[in-house]
Amino acid sequence: MGILFQKLPGPIYPAYLVVGEYSIALEPELITSLKEIASEENDLFLKDLVSRVGRNRYLREMMEAEIAKSENKAELVFKLRNTLKDL
């Protein structure tokens, strides 16, 4: 399935980060924090994404595994950044 952002209509959790079969609720403050790192170099962006969203070792490992499965990391980052703009 990969890794992607999914916008939600609610104010408490306005978005999820979908990682494989799992969804991680993102608070507005976290979304703002992720938008601040969006202009970073691709590998650094992915590393910071994992460190900011991966609240525990299990989440970090799950995110890293999905990122590693991606055949084209530049395309993955492009999609994540574009979706992140609209959250």
N, C-alpha and C positions, 0 to 999 in steps of 0.2 A: 504494500500500500504506500509506503514512503512516509514522508513528513510534510505537513502543510498546515497553514492557518485556516480556521473556519470561523467566519463571523457569526455572532449570535445576536438576537434582538434584545436581550436583557441587559440592564445597566450594571448588575453586580458582576457578572462575568460576560463581558462583551465579545469574548472570543475563546476558542479552544486552539491548542496546538495538537493536531492529530498526528500520532506517532504509531504507525502500523495499525493495529486494531484498537488502540487506546486513545482517549482524549484527555488532555490536560487543561483544566480551566485556567484562564489567564485574567488576572485582575487588571483594572485600568492602569495602575501604577507600573505593573510589569510590562504592559504593552508600550507605555511611554518609554520605559527603559530600553526595550528592544528597538524602538524606532531610533533611539540615540546611537545605537551601534550599527544601524543599517548601512552606513557608508563605509564601514571597515572593509578591509581586504577580505576576500571570500573565506579563506581558511580561518582567519581570526573571527569573522562574523559567526561562522558555525561553532567555533570553540566557545565564544561568548554566549551564544544562544543556548548551548548545552549547559554551561555553568549557571546561567540565570534562571532557566526553566527547570533544569534537573535538580529538584529539591532534595533528592536522595540518590544513593548509588544506583538503585534499580532504574530510576528514570533516566539518569545519565547514561547508563549502559544501554538501555533500550534506544535512546536517541542516537547514541554513537553507532549502534548497529544499523539503524535505518539509514543514517547518513553514509555509512560505509557501503551499503548496498547500492547507493546511487551511482549509476554509470557516468553521469556528467554532473559533477559538483557545481560547476559554474551555472548550469541551467537550474539546478535545485536552488541555489542562492538567488538567482534572478527571480524565480517564481515566489520564493519566500519574501523577498524584498517588495515585490509588486503587491502581493496580498497584504503585507504588513502596512503599507501606505494607506490602505482602505479600512483599517481597523479603528 
